[in-house]
Amino acid sequence: MNRCLRNLGVFSIFCVSTACGAIVQLDSNDAGSGHAGNIGGATSMAAAGSGNGVALGGQGNAGSSGGATTHSTAGWGVPLNSVSWTTGEVSLSADGFAIVANNYGFLGNPDHQTINSNPSSATYTTLELVWYENGREMRLFIYFSADATHWWSNEIRTYDGQLAGDWIYYYGDFFEQPLGTPFIGDLVLQSNGPSDTTHGTIYFLNLRLLPTFTQ
Protein backbone atom coordinates (compact mmCIF):
# COMPACT_ATOMS: atom_id res chain seq x y z
CA MET A 1 0.00 0.00 0.00
CA ASN A 2 1.32 3.41 -0.95
CA ARG A 3 1.29 5.62 2.14
CA CYS A 4 2.45 8.78 0.42
CA LEU A 5 -0.17 11.44 -0.25
CA ARG A 6 1.94 13.44 -2.65
CA ASN A 7 0.51 11.57 -5.63
CA LEU A 8 -2.94 12.85 -4.64
CA GLY A 9 -1.92 16.39 -5.49
CA VAL A 10 -2.59 17.67 -1.98
CA PHE A 11 -0.29 18.52 0.89
CA SER A 12 -2.39 17.36 3.77
CA ILE A 13 -4.93 14.64 4.27
CA PHE A 14 -7.86 16.80 3.27
CA CYS A 15 -9.05 20.26 2.40
CA VAL A 16 -9.89 22.54 5.31
CA SER A 17 -10.70 26.24 5.33
CA THR A 18 -10.96 27.86 8.75
CA ALA A 19 -12.15 31.19 10.06
CA CYS A 20 -11.41 33.03 13.29
CA GLY A 21 -13.14 31.90 16.44
CA ALA A 22 -14.43 28.57 17.70
CA ILE A 23 -16.30 26.03 15.69
CA VAL A 24 -19.98 26.36 16.51
CA GLN A 25 -22.96 24.12 16.02
CA LEU A 26 -24.61 24.63 12.67
CA ASP A 27 -27.89 23.55 11.11
CA SER A 28 -27.83 22.04 7.64
CA ASN A 29 -29.05 25.35 6.22
CA ASP A 30 -25.99 27.08 7.69
CA ALA A 31 -23.41 24.70 6.35
CA GLY A 32 -20.92 25.96 3.81
CA SER A 33 -19.66 24.22 0.75
CA GLY A 34 -16.62 22.02 0.53
CA HIS A 35 -15.21 18.82 -0.85
CA ALA A 36 -15.34 15.51 0.92
CA GLY A 37 -13.14 12.62 -0.02
CA ASN A 38 -11.91 9.24 1.05
CA ILE A 39 -8.15 9.12 1.44
CA GLY A 40 -6.50 5.89 2.45
CA GLY A 41 -9.60 4.64 4.26
CA ALA A 42 -10.71 7.27 6.78
CA THR A 43 -13.38 9.66 5.62
CA SER A 44 -12.27 13.27 5.30
CA MET A 45 -14.66 16.18 5.47
CA ALA A 46 -14.24 19.57 3.89
CA ALA A 47 -14.72 22.63 6.04
CA ALA A 48 -15.78 26.01 4.76
CA GLY A 49 -16.61 28.88 7.07
CA SER A 50 -17.35 32.53 7.38
CA GLY A 51 -17.71 34.88 10.33
CA ASN A 52 -16.76 33.13 13.56
CA GLY A 53 -17.67 29.58 12.69
CA VAL A 54 -16.70 26.71 10.46
CA ALA A 55 -19.28 24.61 8.64
CA LEU A 56 -18.18 21.01 8.45
CA GLY A 57 -19.48 19.30 5.38
CA GLY A 58 -22.28 21.27 3.79
CA GLN A 59 -23.38 21.22 0.20
CA GLY A 60 -20.09 19.88 -1.04
CA ASN A 61 -18.90 17.84 -3.96
CA ALA A 62 -18.32 14.13 -3.85
CA GLY A 63 -14.76 12.96 -4.19
CA SER A 64 -12.65 9.87 -3.81
CA SER A 65 -9.05 8.80 -3.62
CA GLY A 66 -8.02 5.19 -3.30
CA GLY A 67 -11.45 4.03 -2.11
CA ALA A 68 -15.19 4.42 -2.25
CA THR A 69 -16.75 7.72 -3.17
CA THR A 70 -18.02 9.76 -0.25
CA HIS A 71 -20.38 12.72 -0.15
CA SER A 72 -20.21 15.76 2.08
CA THR A 73 -23.20 16.17 4.38
CA ALA A 74 -24.49 18.95 6.56
CA GLY A 75 -22.52 18.79 9.80
CA TRP A 76 -22.06 20.47 13.16
CA GLY A 77 -19.10 21.58 15.20
CA VAL A 78 -18.06 21.94 18.82
CA PRO A 79 -15.99 24.46 20.78
CA LEU A 80 -12.30 23.76 20.43
CA ASN A 81 -9.64 23.75 23.14
CA SER A 82 -5.93 24.45 22.70
CA VAL A 83 -3.75 21.50 23.79
CA SER A 84 -0.08 20.69 24.26
CA TRP A 85 0.95 17.10 25.01
CA THR A 86 4.55 15.93 25.21
CA THR A 87 6.24 12.67 26.13
CA GLY A 88 9.82 11.58 25.65
CA GLU A 89 8.81 10.20 22.26
CA VAL A 90 6.06 12.45 20.87
CA SER A 91 5.25 16.16 20.82
CA LEU A 92 1.71 17.27 19.92
CA SER A 93 0.19 20.73 20.14
CA ALA A 94 -2.84 22.33 18.50
CA ASP A 95 -4.60 25.67 18.62
CA GLY A 96 -7.90 23.80 18.65
CA PHE A 97 -8.85 20.23 19.56
CA ALA A 98 -12.00 18.21 20.18
CA ILE A 99 -13.32 14.68 19.92
CA VAL A 100 -17.04 14.26 19.29
CA ALA A 101 -18.47 10.82 20.13
CA ASN A 102 -21.94 9.71 21.21
CA ASN A 103 -23.06 13.37 20.83
CA TYR A 104 -20.60 14.53 23.50
CA GLY A 105 -17.69 16.89 22.93
CA PHE A 106 -14.39 16.04 24.65
CA LEU A 107 -11.76 18.78 24.86
CA GLY A 108 -8.96 17.04 26.76
CA ASN A 109 -9.55 17.77 30.46
CA PRO A 110 -6.08 18.59 31.86
CA ASP A 111 -7.13 18.04 35.50
CA HIS A 112 -7.82 14.32 35.06
CA GLN A 113 -5.36 13.29 32.37
CA THR A 114 -2.55 10.80 31.87
CA ILE A 115 -0.11 10.90 28.94
CA ASN A 116 2.19 8.06 27.90
CA SER A 117 4.12 6.68 24.94
CA ASN A 118 5.42 3.20 24.29
CA PRO A 119 9.21 3.27 24.30
CA SER A 120 10.23 4.07 20.76
CA SER A 121 12.16 1.82 18.43
CA ALA A 122 13.51 2.62 14.98
CA THR A 123 10.09 1.89 13.48
CA TYR A 124 7.37 2.30 16.15
CA THR A 125 6.06 4.48 18.96
CA THR A 126 2.72 5.73 20.30
CA LEU A 127 0.98 8.66 21.95
CA GLU A 128 -1.58 7.51 24.53
CA LEU A 129 -3.89 9.93 26.35
CA VAL A 130 -6.56 9.09 28.93
CA TRP A 131 -8.81 11.62 30.65
CA TYR A 132 -12.27 11.99 32.24
CA GLU A 133 -14.81 14.46 30.90
CA ASN A 134 -18.62 14.57 30.72
CA GLY A 135 -18.69 11.99 33.50
CA ARG A 136 -16.97 9.34 31.39
CA GLU A 137 -13.56 8.18 30.25
CA MET A 138 -12.09 9.34 26.94
CA ARG A 139 -8.95 8.04 25.28
CA LEU A 140 -6.90 9.13 22.28
CA PHE A 141 -4.22 6.70 21.09
CA ILE A 142 -2.11 7.42 17.98
CA TYR A 143 0.15 4.69 16.59
CA PHE A 144 3.26 5.82 14.68
CA SER A 145 5.47 3.92 12.26
CA ALA A 146 8.69 4.79 10.46
CA ASP A 147 11.12 3.50 7.90
CA ALA A 148 14.59 4.74 6.99
CA THR A 149 13.31 8.05 5.60
CA HIS A 150 9.73 8.87 6.70
CA TRP A 151 7.26 8.59 9.57
CA TRP A 152 3.47 8.25 9.48
CA SER A 153 0.44 6.79 11.25
CA ASN A 154 -2.13 4.39 9.88
CA GLU A 155 -4.24 3.89 13.01
CA ILE A 156 -5.81 6.20 15.57
CA ARG A 157 -8.24 5.12 18.28
CA THR A 158 -10.57 6.97 20.61
CA TYR A 159 -13.17 5.85 23.10
CA ASP A 160 -16.77 5.98 21.95
CA GLY A 161 -18.24 8.42 24.50
CA GLN A 162 -20.35 5.75 26.21
CA LEU A 163 -20.41 5.39 30.01
CA ALA A 164 -18.73 2.01 29.62
CA GLY A 165 -16.25 3.23 27.07
CA ASP A 166 -15.00 1.10 24.20
CA TRP A 167 -12.68 1.71 21.26
CA ILE A 168 -13.64 3.19 17.91
CA TYR A 169 -11.11 3.26 15.09
CA TYR A 170 -9.75 5.68 12.49
CA TYR A 171 -7.80 3.85 9.78
CA GLY A 172 -5.95 5.53 6.95
CA ASP A 173 -2.62 7.01 5.91
CA PHE A 174 -1.97 10.03 8.12
CA PHE A 175 0.71 12.69 8.66
CA GLU A 176 3.53 11.29 6.49
CA GLN A 177 6.65 13.45 6.73
CA PRO A 178 10.42 12.97 6.47
CA LEU A 179 12.02 11.82 9.71
CA GLY A 180 12.57 14.79 12.01
CA THR A 181 9.97 16.94 10.23
CA PRO A 182 6.69 17.72 12.02
CA PHE A 183 3.28 17.46 10.45
CA ILE A 184 1.63 20.90 10.52
CA GLY A 185 -1.96 21.38 9.40
CA ASP A 186 -5.66 21.16 10.12
CA LEU A 187 -7.26 17.78 10.60
CA VAL A 188 -10.82 16.43 10.65
CA LEU A 189 -11.18 12.64 10.80
CA GLN A 190 -14.23 10.42 11.07
CA SER A 191 -14.14 6.94 12.53
CA ASN A 192 -14.30 4.08 10.04
CA GLY A 193 -13.69 0.89 12.00
CA PRO A 194 -15.66 -2.04 10.53
CA SER A 195 -16.96 -3.04 13.97
CA ASP A 196 -17.65 0.47 15.30
CA THR A 197 -21.17 0.89 16.70
CA THR A 198 -20.72 4.58 17.61
CA HIS A 199 -19.50 7.34 15.31
CA GLY A 200 -16.59 9.57 16.30
CA THR A 201 -14.92 12.66 14.83
CA ILE A 202 -11.54 14.16 15.74
CA TYR A 203 -10.84 17.85 15.12
CA PHE A 204 -7.41 19.49 15.15
CA LEU A 205 -6.82 23.14 14.25
CA ASN A 206 -3.20 24.02 13.42
CA LEU A 207 -1.92 20.66 14.58
CA ARG A 208 1.85 20.35 15.09
CA LEU A 209 2.89 16.75 15.58
CA LEU A 210 6.30 15.07 15.72
CA PRO A 211 7.27 11.61 16.95
CA THR A 212 10.88 10.59 17.47
CA PHE A 213 12.32 7.15 16.86
CA THR A 214 15.35 5.41 18.33
CA GLN A 215 17.82 4.79 15.52
C-alpha positions as CSV (number, residue, x, y, z in Angstrom):
1,M,0.0,0.0,0.0
2,N,1.3,3.4,-1.0
3,R,1.3,5.6,2.1
4,C,2.5,8.8,0.4
5,L,-0.2,11.4,-0.3
6,R,1.9,13.4,-2.7
7,N,0.5,11.6,-5.6
8,L,-2.9,12.9,-4.6
9,G,-1.9,16.4,-5.5
10,V,-2.6,17.7,-2.0
11,F,-0.3,18.5,0.9
12,S,-2.4,17.4,3.8
13,I,-4.9,14.6,4.3
14,F,-7.9,16.8,3.3
15,C,-9.0,20.3,2.4
16,V,-9.9,22.5,5.3
17,S,-10.7,26.2,5.3
18,T,-11.0,27.9,8.7
19,A,-12.2,31.2,10.1
20,C,-11.4,33.0,13.3
21,G,-13.1,31.9,16.4
22,A,-14.4,28.6,17.7
23,I,-16.3,26.0,15.7
24,V,-20.0,26.4,16.5
25,Q,-23.0,24.1,16.0
26,L,-24.6,24.6,12.7
27,D,-27.9,23.6,11.1
28,S,-27.8,22.0,7.6
29,N,-29.0,25.3,6.2
30,D,-26.0,27.1,7.7
31,A,-23.4,24.7,6.3
32,G,-20.9,26.0,3.8
33,S,-19.7,24.2,0.8
34,G,-16.6,22.0,0.5
35,H,-15.2,18.8,-0.9
36,A,-15.3,15.5,0.9
37,G,-13.1,12.6,0.0
38,N,-11.9,9.2,1.0
39,I,-8.2,9.1,1.4
40,G,-6.5,5.9,2.5
41,G,-9.6,4.6,4.3
42,A,-10.7,7.3,6.8
43,T,-13.4,9.7,5.6
44,S,-12.3,13.3,5.3
45,M,-14.7,16.2,5.5
46,A,-14.2,19.6,3.9
47,A,-14.7,22.6,6.0
48,A,-15.8,26.0,4.8
49,G,-16.6,28.9,7.1
50,S,-17.3,32.5,7.4
51,G,-17.7,34.9,10.3
52,N,-16.8,33.1,13.6
53,G,-17.7,29.6,12.7
54,V,-16.7,26.7,10.5
55,A,-19.3,24.6,8.6
56,L,-18.2,21.0,8.5
57,G,-19.5,19.3,5.4
58,G,-22.3,21.3,3.8
59,Q,-23.4,21.2,0.2
60,G,-20.1,19.9,-1.0
61,N,-18.9,17.8,-4.0
62,A,-18.3,14.1,-3.9
63,G,-14.8,13.0,-4.2
64,S,-12.6,9.9,-3.8
65,S,-9.0,8.8,-3.6
66,G,-8.0,5.2,-3.3
67,G,-11.4,4.0,-2.1
68,A,-15.2,4.4,-2.3
69,T,-16.7,7.7,-3.2
70,T,-18.0,9.8,-0.2
71,H,-20.4,12.7,-0.2
72,S,-20.2,15.8,2.1
73,T,-23.2,16.2,4.4
74,A,-24.5,19.0,6.6
75,G,-22.5,18.8,9.8
76,W,-22.1,20.5,13.2
77,G,-19.1,21.6,15.2
78,V,-18.1,21.9,18.8
79,P,-16.0,24.5,20.8
80,L,-12.3,23.8,20.4
81,N,-9.6,23.7,23.1
82,S,-5.9,24.4,22.7
83,V,-3.7,21.5,23.8
84,S,-0.1,20.7,24.3
85,W,0.9,17.1,25.0
86,T,4.5,15.9,25.2
87,T,6.2,12.7,26.1
88,G,9.8,11.6,25.7
89,E,8.8,10.2,22.3
90,V,6.1,12.4,20.9
91,S,5.2,16.2,20.8
92,L,1.7,17.3,19.9
93,S,0.2,20.7,20.1
94,A,-2.8,22.3,18.5
95,D,-4.6,25.7,18.6
96,G,-7.9,23.8,18.6
97,F,-8.9,20.2,19.6
98,A,-12.0,18.2,20.2
99,I,-13.3,14.7,19.9
100,V,-17.0,14.3,19.3
101,A,-18.5,10.8,20.1
102,N,-21.9,9.7,21.2
103,N,-23.1,13.4,20.8
104,Y,-20.6,14.5,23.5
105,G,-17.7,16.9,22.9
106,F,-14.4,16.0,24.6
107,L,-11.8,18.8,24.9
108,G,-9.0,17.0,26.8
109,N,-9.6,17.8,30.5
110,P,-6.1,18.6,31.9
111,D,-7.1,18.0,35.5
112,H,-7.8,14.3,35.1
113,Q,-5.4,13.3,32.4
114,T,-2.5,10.8,31.9
115,I,-0.1,10.9,28.9
116,N,2.2,8.1,27.9
117,S,4.1,6.7,24.9
118,N,5.4,3.2,24.3
119,P,9.2,3.3,24.3
120,S,10.2,4.1,20.8
121,S,12.2,1.8,18.4
122,A,13.5,2.6,15.0
123,T,10.1,1.9,13.5
124,Y,7.4,2.3,16.1
125,T,6.1,4.5,19.0
126,T,2.7,5.7,20.3
127,L,1.0,8.7,21.9
128,E,-1.6,7.5,24.5
129,L,-3.9,9.9,26.4
130,V,-6.6,9.1,28.9
131,W,-8.8,11.6,30.7
132,Y,-12.3,12.0,32.2
133,E,-14.8,14.5,30.9
134,N,-18.6,14.6,30.7
135,G,-18.7,12.0,33.5
136,R,-17.0,9.3,31.4
137,E,-13.6,8.2,30.2
138,M,-12.1,9.3,26.9
139,R,-8.9,8.0,25.3
140,L,-6.9,9.1,22.3
141,F,-4.2,6.7,21.1
142,I,-2.1,7.4,18.0
143,Y,0.2,4.7,16.6
144,F,3.3,5.8,14.7
145,S,5.5,3.9,12.3
146,A,8.7,4.8,10.5
147,D,11.1,3.5,7.9
148,A,14.6,4.7,7.0
149,T,13.3,8.1,5.6
150,H,9.7,8.9,6.7
151,W,7.3,8.6,9.6
152,W,3.5,8.2,9.5
153,S,0.4,6.8,11.2
154,N,-2.1,4.4,9.9
155,E,-4.2,3.9,13.0
156,I,-5.8,6.2,15.6
157,R,-8.2,5.1,18.3
158,T,-10.6,7.0,20.6
159,Y,-13.2,5.9,23.1
160,D,-16.8,6.0,21.9
161,G,-18.2,8.4,24.5
162,Q,-20.4,5.8,26.2
163,L,-20.4,5.4,30.0
164,A,-18.7,2.0,29.6
165,G,-16.3,3.2,27.1
166,D,-15.0,1.1,24.2
167,W,-12.7,1.7,21.3
168,I,-13.6,3.2,17.9
169,Y,-11.1,3.3,15.1
170,Y,-9.7,5.7,12.5
171,Y,-7.8,3.9,9.8
172,G,-5.9,5.5,7.0
173,D,-2.6,7.0,5.9
174,F,-2.0,10.0,8.1
175,F,0.7,12.7,8.7
176,E,3.5,11.3,6.5
177,Q,6.7,13.4,6.7
178,P,10.4,13.0,6.5
179,L,12.0,11.8,9.7
180,G,12.6,14.8,12.0
181,T,10.0,16.9,10.2
182,P,6.7,17.7,12.0
183,F,3.3,17.5,10.5
184,I,1.6,20.9,10.5
185,G,-2.0,21.4,9.4
186,D,-5.7,21.2,10.1
187,L,-7.3,17.8,10.6
188,V,-10.8,16.4,10.6
189,L,-11.2,12.6,10.8
190,Q,-14.2,10.4,11.1
191,S,-14.1,6.9,12.5
192,N,-14.3,4.1,10.0
193,G,-13.7,0.9,12.0
194,P,-15.7,-2.0,10.5
195,S,-17.0,-3.0,14.0
196,D,-17.6,0.5,15.3
197,T,-21.2,0.9,16.7
198,T,-20.7,4.6,17.6
199,H,-19.5,7.3,15.3
200,G,-16.6,9.6,16.3
201,T,-14.9,12.7,14.8
202,I,-11.5,14.2,15.7
203,Y,-10.8,17.9,15.1
204,F,-7.4,19.5,15.1
205,L,-6.8,23.1,14.3
206,N,-3.2,24.0,13.4
207,L,-1.9,20.7,14.6
208,R,1.9,20.4,15.1
209,L,2.9,16.7,15.6
210,L,6.3,15.1,15.7
211,P,7.3,11.6,17.0
212,T,10.9,10.6,17.5
213,F,12.3,7.1,16.9
214,T,15.4,5.4,18.3
215,Q,17.8,4.8,15.5
